[in-house]
Amino acid sequence: MSYRYLKNWKNERTLAVLNEKTRLSIIDNSPLTNRLMNEKGHNFRVQVLKQASVYHKSFSEIGILNINEIGTYRSVILSTDHYPCISAHTFMPEKYISGKERFLKILGSRSLGTYILKPKRFKKKHVIYKLINNRVHRIAVYKNKRKTIYVNEIFPKNFCLKKISILHARS
């Protein structure tokens, strides 16, 4: 079963306090990297803050998910010249790291979405939205057969794509 946005209207209800453009920008289903690189002269950069093997219970950056495993954790800041900076925290349990996913440890300043989270491999299963301290947390779970990747993207409350419509966000 692929990700169905119509089933997630209850989760998106927490975003009702945001303005229309910001809400559409955050619920947009297209890959985040592609959206940030869409403008000419974007100067897209990925700054790695932390990358390590950790026990999930020892940190809370992924959010409210109940995971009791050792895995690879990665924390980055995605920045461009046209939009505010976005923080992203990724966790993948060690037992699922094989094939292309072993490059998660050596991605460096490259984007996770570009190299690993291709739509033909990993499918978005569900998304949770949280508003915490003027920031919007979008916690997504991606699956490929038994493999799972947890991603927490943290947007500023004023994040807004320049060209966004309801049809584009839902595509």
N, CA, C and O of each residue as an XYZ file, in Angstrom:
684
protein
N       0.842     -1.183      0.000
C       0.000      0.000      0.000
C       0.884      1.242      0.000
O       1.780      1.361      0.835
N       0.650      2.143     -0.900
C       1.443      3.365     -0.965
C       0.823      4.445     -0.086
O      -0.274      4.281      0.447
N       1.537      5.534      0.051
C       1.093      6.641      0.898
C      -0.146      7.297      0.287
O      -0.115      7.715     -0.871
N      -1.217      7.390      1.042
C      -2.457      8.009      0.586
C      -2.720      9.241      1.433
O      -2.952      9.138      2.638
N      -2.683     10.406      0.800
C      -2.827     11.647      1.563
C      -4.231     11.829      2.113
O      -4.391     12.501      3.132
N      -5.255     11.261      1.487
C      -6.621     11.445      1.964
C      -6.852     10.792      3.323
O      -7.718     11.226      4.082
N      -6.082      9.753      3.629
C      -6.240      9.085      4.917
C      -5.572      9.875      6.038
O      -5.776      9.551      7.208
N      -4.785     10.899      5.723
C      -4.023     11.610      6.734
C      -4.606     12.967      7.083
O      -3.888     13.811      7.619
N      -5.856     13.208      6.805
C      -6.432     14.523      7.079
C      -6.463     14.827      8.570
O      -6.396     15.993      8.958
N      -6.563     13.802      9.414
C      -6.543     14.046     10.856
C      -5.175     14.557     11.303
O      -5.089     15.460     12.134
N      -4.116     13.984     10.756
C      -2.764     14.453     11.082
C      -2.544     15.879     10.577
O      -1.904     16.682     11.256
N      -3.060     16.194      9.409
C      -2.873     17.528      8.827
C      -3.713     18.588      9.521
O      -3.484     19.782      9.329
N      -4.666     18.175     10.312
C      -5.518     19.115     11.029
C      -4.704     19.980     12.000
O      -5.098     21.108     12.295
N      -3.578     19.466     12.495
C      -2.739     20.257     13.406
C      -2.105     21.442     12.703
O      -1.654     22.378     13.363
N      -2.060     21.423     11.370
C      -1.460     22.513     10.595
C      -2.461     23.617     10.261
O      -2.118     24.555      9.541
N      -3.673     23.527     10.760
C      -4.720     24.501     10.424
C      -4.383     25.911     10.907
O      -4.917     26.879     10.366
N      -3.520     26.053     11.902
C      -3.163     27.381     12.412
C      -2.190     28.109     11.487
O      -1.987     29.313     11.637
N      -1.589     27.401     10.536
C      -0.648     28.014      9.594
C      -1.403     28.639      8.433
O      -2.552     28.283      8.172
N      -0.754     29.580      7.728
C      -1.405     30.153      6.555
C      -1.434     29.125      5.417
O      -0.729     28.117      5.464
N      -2.239     29.386      4.417
C      -2.499     28.420      3.345
C      -1.226     27.996      2.596
O      -1.006     26.803      2.383
N      -0.394     28.957      2.198
C       0.820     28.641      1.433
C       1.805     27.821      2.263
O       2.426     26.893      1.744
N       1.953     28.150      3.532
C       2.860     27.395      4.397
C       2.356     25.976      4.582
O       3.140     25.030      4.507
N       1.077     25.812      4.820
C       0.503     24.483      4.997
C       0.688     23.637      3.737
O       1.067     22.470      3.831
N       0.427     24.203      2.572
C       0.616     23.464      1.321
C       2.083     23.126      1.091
O       2.397     22.054      0.575
N       2.984     24.031      1.468
C       4.412     23.786      1.288
C       4.891     22.637      2.160
O       5.777     21.881      1.759
N       4.323     22.499      3.334
C       4.763     21.454      4.256
C       4.144     20.099      3.917
O       4.800     19.070      4.082
N       2.895     20.078      3.447
C       2.271     18.791      3.121
C       2.588     18.331      1.704
O       2.126     17.270      1.285
N       3.359     19.102      0.968
C       3.724     18.763     -0.410
C       4.361     17.377     -0.464
O       5.254     17.078      0.328
N       3.912     16.528     -1.388
C       4.389     15.149     -1.491
C       5.641     14.978     -2.332
O       6.245     13.906     -2.304
N       6.053     15.990     -3.076
C       7.258     15.844     -3.889
C       8.484     15.837     -2.984
O       8.431     16.377     -1.879
N       9.593     15.231     -3.431
C      10.796     15.154     -2.591
C      11.305     16.538     -2.180
O      11.324     17.471     -2.983
N      11.712     16.649     -0.925
C      12.159     17.923     -0.373
C      13.372     18.469     -1.124
O      13.442     19.670     -1.387
N      14.315     17.617     -1.468
C      15.510     18.060     -2.188
C      15.140     18.672     -3.531
O      15.673     19.716     -3.907
N      14.233     18.029     -4.252
C      13.808     18.566     -5.550
C      13.125     19.921     -5.401
O      13.320     20.810     -6.231
N      12.328     20.083     -4.349
C      11.643     21.357     -4.126
C      12.641     22.472     -3.840
O      12.487     23.586     -4.342
N      13.655     22.184     -3.043
C      14.628     23.214     -2.694
C      15.522     23.575     -3.874
O      15.990     24.710     -3.965
N      15.767     22.630     -4.778
C      16.633     22.891     -5.932
C      15.851     23.368     -7.152
O      16.433     23.508     -8.228
N      14.563     23.620     -7.018
C      13.715     23.992     -8.145
C      14.013     25.384     -8.695
O      13.829     25.616     -9.890
N      14.465     26.306     -7.868
C      14.750     27.674     -8.294
C      16.111     27.756     -8.973
O      17.023     27.001     -8.638
N      16.246     28.673     -9.929
C      17.543     28.897    -10.563
C      18.479     29.581     -9.576
O      18.050     30.443     -8.808
N      19.746     29.204     -9.591
C      20.720     29.782     -8.677
C      20.425     29.431     -7.234
O      20.590     30.273     -6.351
N      19.990     28.204     -6.973
C      19.550     27.799     -5.643
C      20.694     27.668     -4.642
O      20.492     27.908     -3.452
N      21.894     27.293     -5.097
C      23.048     27.115     -4.214
C      22.698     26.171     -3.059
O      22.926     26.490     -1.892
N      22.142     25.010     -3.399
C      21.708     24.015     -2.418
C      22.914     23.398     -1.714
O      23.878     22.989     -2.360
N      22.850     23.333     -0.372
C      23.929     22.767      0.429
C      23.350     21.850      1.502
O      22.264     22.088      2.031
N      24.101     20.803      1.804
C      23.759     19.906      2.904
C      24.915     19.969      3.892
O      26.041     19.585      3.575
N      24.625     20.456      5.093
C      25.642     20.546      6.135
C      25.360     19.454      7.162
O      24.314     19.459      7.812
N      26.293     18.521      7.304
C      26.122     17.412      8.242
C      26.518     17.880      9.636
O      27.647     18.322      9.851
N      25.590     17.781     10.580
C      25.864     18.152     11.962
C      26.364     16.963     12.774
O      27.303     17.092     13.559
N      25.727     15.796     12.581
C      26.098     14.615     13.341
C      25.739     13.384     12.534
O      24.720     13.339     11.845
N      26.603     12.389     12.641
C      26.339     11.123     11.983
C      26.996     10.035     12.824
O      28.214     10.034     13.002
N      26.199      9.118     13.338
C      26.737      8.112     14.244
C      25.795      6.931     14.367
O      24.634      6.996     13.965
N      26.319      5.842     14.933
C      25.481      4.709     15.301
C      25.058      4.918     16.749
O      25.904      5.102     17.625
N      23.757      4.891     17.002
C      23.234      5.188     18.340
C      22.108      4.215     18.679
O      21.534      3.557     17.812
N      21.819      4.154     19.973
C      20.640      3.457     20.451
C      19.517      4.482     20.447
O      19.673      5.547     21.044
N      18.394      4.204     19.798
C      17.354      5.204     19.576
C      16.847      5.855     20.856
O      16.554      7.050     20.849
N      16.735      5.125     21.933
C      16.188      5.692     23.168
C      17.087      6.785     23.754
O      16.656      7.527     24.638
N      18.340      6.894     23.268
C      19.269      7.867     23.840
C      19.113      9.263     23.237
O      19.827     10.180     23.644
N      18.210      9.451     22.291
C      17.970     10.779     21.731
C      16.513     10.905     21.336
O      15.807      9.901     21.238
N      16.048     12.141     21.105
C      14.620     12.338     20.830
C      14.382     13.130     19.549
O      13.293     13.676     19.373
N      15.352     13.213     18.658
C      15.194     14.021     17.453
C      14.203     13.437     16.454
O      13.646     14.176     15.642
N      13.974     12.148     16.495
C      13.030     11.549     15.559
C      11.601     11.754     16.030
O      10.674     11.639     15.228
N      11.399     12.048     17.280
C      10.064     12.403     17.731
C       9.412     11.346     18.589
O      10.059     10.719     19.428
N       8.119     11.154     18.371
C       7.292     10.346     19.269
C       7.281      8.865     18.925
O       6.534      8.105     19.542
N       8.076      8.435     17.973
C       8.045      7.040     17.555
C       8.638      6.137     18.625
O       9.600      6.511     19.297
N       8.076      4.968     18.782
C       8.523      4.016     19.794
C       9.441      2.995     19.134
O       8.979      1.986     18.600
N      10.745      3.262     19.174
C      11.734      2.394     18.531
C      12.749      2.001     19.595
O      13.266      2.868     20.301
N      13.041      0.719     19.722
C      14.035      0.235     20.685
C      15.135     -0.503     19.945
O      15.288     -1.712     20.121
N      15.902      0.194     19.124
C      16.912     -0.464     18.314
C      18.160      0.390     18.195
O      18.139      1.598     18.429
N      19.247     -0.269     17.826
C      20.485      0.429     17.483
C      20.430      0.686     15.988
O      20.026     -0.181     15.214
N      20.837      1.875     15.588
C      20.790      2.200     14.175
C      21.697      3.356     13.822
O      22.413      3.890     14.668
N      21.654      3.731     12.566
C      22.451      4.848     12.069
C      21.598      6.107     12.111
O      20.491      6.151     11.573
N      22.141      7.126     12.763
C      21.453      8.401     12.922
C      22.232      9.458     12.148
O      23.463      9.472     12.159
N      21.505     10.335     11.482
C      22.133     11.410     10.711
C      21.342     12.685     10.912
O      20.117     12.693     10.789
N      22.046     13.764     11.221
C      21.424     15.071     11.412
C      22.067     16.056     10.446
O      23.288     16.211     10.435
N      21.242     16.727      9.627
C      21.764     17.660      8.624
C      20.931     18.942      8.609
O      19.818     18.996      9.133
N      21.509     19.961      7.994
C      20.784     21.203      7.713
C      20.805     21.389      6.206
O      21.866     21.409      5.582
N      19.606     21.527      5.626
C      19.457     21.769      4.196
C      19.252     23.265      3.995
O      18.338     23.853      4.572
N      20.096     23.875      3.183
C      19.976     25.321      3.000
C      20.094     25.680      1.525
O      20.781     25.007      0.757
N      19.414     26.750      1.149
C      19.489     27.308     -0.190
C      19.431     28.825     -0.056
O      19.207     29.358      1.030
N      19.635     29.505     -1.167
C      19.591     30.965     -1.152
C      18.166     31.509     -1.162
O      17.960     32.686     -0.864
N      17.179     30.680     -1.497
C      15.806     31.150     -1.678
C      14.851     30.836     -0.531
O      13.803     31.472     -0.413
N      15.194     29.863      0.316
C      14.303     29.440      1.384
C      15.058     29.403      2.709
O      16.286     29.321      2.714
N      14.335     29.464      3.845
C      15.010     29.332      5.137
C      15.579     27.918      5.312
O      15.153     26.989      4.625
N      16.527     27.757      6.216
C      17.169     26.467      6.469
C      16.189     25.476      7.084
O      15.310     25.847      7.862
N      16.358     24.210      6.720
C      15.509     23.132      7.216
C      16.409     22.089      7.854
O      17.399     21.666      7.256
N      16.069     21.672      9.069
C      16.809     20.603      9.746
C      16.164     19.273      9.391
O      14.945     19.181      9.241
N      16.994     18.241      9.258
C      16.476     16.898      8.984
C      17.240     15.890      9.827
O      18.471     15.897      9.859
N      16.499     15.024     10.509
C      17.077     13.968     11.335
C      16.601     12.644     10.773
O      15.405     12.453     10.553
N      17.538     11.720     10.537
C      17.219     10.439      9.931
C      17.710      9.313     10.829
O      18.794      9.394     11.406
N      16.907      8.266     10.943
C      17.301      7.091     11.705
C      16.913      5.847     10.923
O      15.781      5.721     10.457
N      17.877      4.916     10.783
C      17.598      3.635     10.146
C      18.191      2.534     11.016
O      19.390      2.546     11.295
N      17.356      1.570     11.454
C      17.866      0.468     12.276
C      18.973     -0.301     11.561
O      18.892     -0.540     10.356
N      20.009     -0.688     12.310
C      21.183     -1.373     11.753
C      20.830     -2.675     11.048
O      21.465     -3.027     10.053
N      19.833     -3.395     11.543
C      19.522     -4.699     10.950
C      18.995     -4.581      9.527
O      18.975     -5.574      8.800
N      18.565     -3.380      9.106
C      18.048     -3.191      7.753
C      19.066     -2.576      6.806
O      18.762     -2.371      5.631
N      20.253     -2.281      7.282
C      21.243     -1.620      6.426
C      21.957     -2.663      5.584
O      22.783     -3.431      6.076
N      21.615     -2.669      4.291
C      22.243     -3.539      3.306
C      22.001     -2.904      1.945
O      21.149     -2.025      1.813
N      22.728     -3.335      0.951
C      22.566     -2.769     -0.383
C      22.944     -1.301     -0.416
O      23.970     -0.913      0.143
N      22.132     -0.480     -1.062
C      22.418      0.948     -1.166
C      22.377      1.665      0.175
O      23.003      2.711      0.340
N      21.654      1.117      1.120
C      21.521      1.774      2.418
C      22.828      1.814      3.194
O      22.965      2.629      4.107
N      23.799      0.957      2.863
C      25.073      1.030      3.584
C      25.814      2.318      3.281
O      26.738      2.682      4.009
N      25.426      3.023      2.213
C      26.039      4.310      1.899
C      25.506      5.425      2.789
O      26.007      6.549      2.738
N      24.499      5.130      3.603
C      23.980      6.110      4.553
C      25.084      6.614      5.468
O      25.085      7.781      5.860
N      26.031      5.734      5.813
C      27.120      6.099      6.711
C      28.151      7.007      6.039
O      28.864      7.737      6.727
N      28.241      6.973      4.712
C      29.284      7.744      4.032
C      28.718      8.762      3.045
O      29.425      9.180      2.128
N      27.471      9.165      3.211
C      26.871     10.138      2.300
C      27.576     11.483      2.351
O      27.665     12.179      1.339
N      28.069     11.844      3.505
C      28.744     13.135      3.643
C      27.772     14.272      3.371
O      26.687     14.310      3.952
N      28.146     15.198      2.498
C      27.317     16.378      2.237
C      26.339     16.165      1.081
O      25.894     17.131      0.463
N      26.005     14.920      0.789
C      25.016     14.640     -0.247
C      23.660     14.383      0.388
O      23.575     14.023      1.562
N      22.627     14.563     -0.370
C      21.260     14.447      0.130
C      20.812     12.992      0.216
O      21.073     12.196     -0.686
N      20.139     12.659      1.304
C      19.587     11.321      1.504
C      18.542     10.998      0.443
O      18.529      9.893     -0.099
N      17.673     11.950      0.147
C      16.608     11.735     -0.824
C      17.119     11.455     -2.227
O      16.487     10.713     -2.979
N      18.243     12.032     -2.583
C      18.791     11.856     -3.917
C      19.371     10.463     -4.113
O      19.260      9.900     -5.202
N      19.983      9.900     -3.086
C      20.699      8.642     -3.237
C      19.983      7.410     -2.703
O      20.197      6.308     -3.207
N      19.143      7.577     -1.700
C      18.536      6.396     -1.077
C      17.016      6.379     -1.184
O      16.443      5.350     -1.539
N      16.355      7.484     -0.887
C      14.890      7.497     -0.830
C      14.247      7.701     -2.199
O      13.402      8.581     -2.360
N      14.632      6.912     -3.165
C      14.030      6.996     -4.492
C      12.611      6.429     -4.422
O      12.381      5.431     -3.739
N      11.650      7.061     -5.126
C      10.253      6.611     -5.043
C      10.035      5.172     -5.495
O       9.074      4.538     -5.058
N      10.895      4.642     -6.354
C      10.707      3.268     -6.807
C      11.135      2.269     -5.743
O      10.733      1.106     -5.794
N      11.942      2.700     -4.782
C      12.425      1.784     -3.746
C      11.667      1.982     -2.436
O      10.985      1.069     -1.972
N      11.779      3.150     -1.846
C      11.151      3.413     -0.557
C       9.838      4.155     -0.757
O       9.774      5.144     -1.486
N       8.809      3.671     -0.110
C       7.486      4.290     -0.181
C       7.173      4.944      1.155
O       7.468      4.387      2.213
N       6.575      6.125      1.102
C       6.158      6.818      2.312
C       4.907      6.128      2.839
O       3.907      6.021      2.128
N       4.959      5.657      4.094
C       3.835      4.931      4.671
C       2.912      5.829      5.478
O       1.695      5.775      5.300
N       3.459      6.649      6.357
C       2.613      7.591      7.074
C       3.442      8.778      7.566
O       4.666      8.711      7.680
N       2.723      9.868      7.851
C       3.353     11.123      8.254
C       2.636     11.657      9.488
O       1.412     11.583      9.597
N       3.428     12.197     10.414
C       2.891     12.832     11.616
C       3.384     14.275     11.624
O       4.566     14.528     11.388
N       2.490     15.220     11.892
C       2.853     16.637     11.959
C       2.739     17.115     13.403
O       1.761     16.818     14.089
N       3.744     17.857     13.855
C       3.739     18.427     15.200
C       4.180     19.882     15.128
O       5.109     20.210     14.390
N       3.527     20.758     15.884
C       3.936     22.161     16.019
C       4.595     22.314     17.382
O       3.937     22.184     18.414
N       5.905     22.594     17.382
C       6.660     22.730     18.626
C       7.552     23.964     18.520
O       8.406     24.040     17.636
N       7.357     24.929     19.417
C       8.211     26.126     19.504
C       8.390     26.841     18.161
O       9.522     27.043     17.723
N       7.306     27.220     17.510
C       7.333     27.936     16.228
C       8.052     27.171     15.132
O       8.584     27.773     14.199
N       8.071     25.873     15.234
C       8.640     25.020     14.199
C       7.640     23.913     13.895
O       6.887     23.478     14.766
N       7.648     23.472     12.660
C       6.756     22.399     12.229
C       7.597     21.151     11.996
O       8.514     21.157     11.173
N       7.283     20.080     12.723
C       7.980     18.804     12.573
C       7.136     17.907     11.680
O       5.959     17.671     11.953
N       7.745     17.413     10.618
C       7.081     16.440      9.749
C       7.842     15.131      9.895
O       8.945     14.987      9.367
N       7.258     14.184     10.608
C       7.901     12.900     10.875
C       7.312     11.884      9.905
O       6.121     11.575      9.957
N       8.165     11.368      9.016
C       7.708     10.442      7.979
C       8.386      9.086      8.164
O       9.538      9.004      8.589
N       7.649      8.030      7.837
C       8.168      6.674      7.886
C       8.169      6.143      6.457
O       7.130      6.093      5.798
N       9.356      5.745      5.988
C       9.515      5.187      4.650
C       9.820      3.709      4.787
O      10.579      3.298      5.665
N       9.210      2.895      3.892
C       9.437      1.448      3.939
C       9.725      0.899      2.564
O       9.207      1.369      1.551
N      10.581     -0.128      2.565
C      10.869     -0.918      1.382
C      10.931     -2.360      1.857
O      11.928     -2.783      2.442
N       9.871     -3.114      1.608
C       9.718     -4.475      2.118
C       9.822     -4.433      3.637
O       8.914     -3.912      4.285
N      10.892     -4.961      4.234
C      11.040     -4.928      5.695
C      11.889     -3.758      6.166
O      11.901     -3.457      7.360
N      12.591     -3.097      5.274
C      13.477     -1.992      5.652
C      12.661     -0.747      5.988
O      11.655     -0.453      5.342
N      13.112     -0.022      7.008
C      12.401      1.162      7.471
C      13.380      2.302      7.698
O      14.464      2.099      8.244
N      12.996      3.503      7.277
C      13.767      4.715      7.553
C      12.815      5.734      8.159
O      11.727      5.968      7.633
N      13.231      6.341      9.276
C      12.447      7.370      9.959
C      13.105      8.719      9.695
O      14.308      8.877      9.904
N      12.317      9.691      9.236
C      12.843     11.012      8.911
C      12.007     12.073      9.610
O      10.780     12.084      9.505
N      12.689     12.969     10.329
C      12.031     14.106     10.982
C      12.579     15.370     10.332
O      13.736     15.733     10.544
N      11.743     16.038      9.540
C      12.126     17.304      8.898
C      11.518     18.434      9.711
O      10.326     18.420     10.020
N      12.346     19.414     10.056
C      11.897     20.514     10.908
C      11.913     21.801     10.093
O      12.970     22.311      9.723
N      10.710     22.316      9.823
C      10.546     23.521      9.022
C      10.314     24.721      9.927
O       9.692     24.581     10.980
N      10.805     25.909      9.538
C      10.406     27.115     10.282
C       8.928     27.395     10.025
O       8.396     26.987      8.992
N       8.269     28.072     10.933
C       6.828     28.313     10.823
C       6.474     29.197      9.622
O       5.328     29.196      9.174
N       7.443     29.946      9.100
C       7.186     30.832      7.961
C       7.656     30.235      6.636
O       7.771     30.964      5.651
N       7.931     28.936      6.584
C       8.395     28.295      5.350
C       7.292     28.354      4.298
O       6.149     27.986      4.570
N       7.633     28.813      3.106
C       6.629     28.952      2.055
C       7.298     28.817      0.692
O       8.212     29.576      0.372
N       6.850     27.860     -0.111
C       7.350     27.725     -1.477
C       6.747     28.823     -2.333
O       5.613     29.247     -2.109
N       7.504     29.275     -3.307
C       7.029     30.392     -4.133
C       5.884     29.996     -5.050
O       4.912     30.739     -5.189
N       5.993     28.831     -5.675
C       4.956     28.394     -6.615
C       4.366     27.091     -6.099
O       4.940     26.020     -6.298
N       3.227     27.183     -5.440
C       2.591     25.979     -4.905
C       1.075     26.107     -5.046
O       0.499     27.167     -4.799
N       0.455     25.027     -5.440
C      -1.004     24.980     -5.512
C      -1.447     23.684     -4.849
O      -0.625     22.809     -4.576
N      -2.731     23.561     -4.593
C      -3.238     22.338     -3.953
C      -3.019     21.135     -4.848
O      -2.750     20.046     -4.340
N      -3.123     21.287     -6.157
C      -2.893     20.170     -7.071
C      -1.435     19.744     -7.078
O      -1.128     18.553     -7.115
N      -0.528     20.735     -7.043
C       0.901     20.426     -7.027
C       1.290     19.760     -5.713
O       2.096     18.829     -5.716
N       0.744     20.209     -4.603
C       1.070     19.647     -3.292
C       0.572     18.216     -3.169
O       1.225     17.393     -2.528
N      -0.553     17.908     -3.761
C      -1.148     16.568     -3.643
C      -0.683     15.586     -4.717
O      -1.042     14.409     -4.662
N       0.097     16.035     -5.681
C       0.489     15.136     -6.774
C       1.465     14.070     -6.325
O       1.887     13.240     -7.130
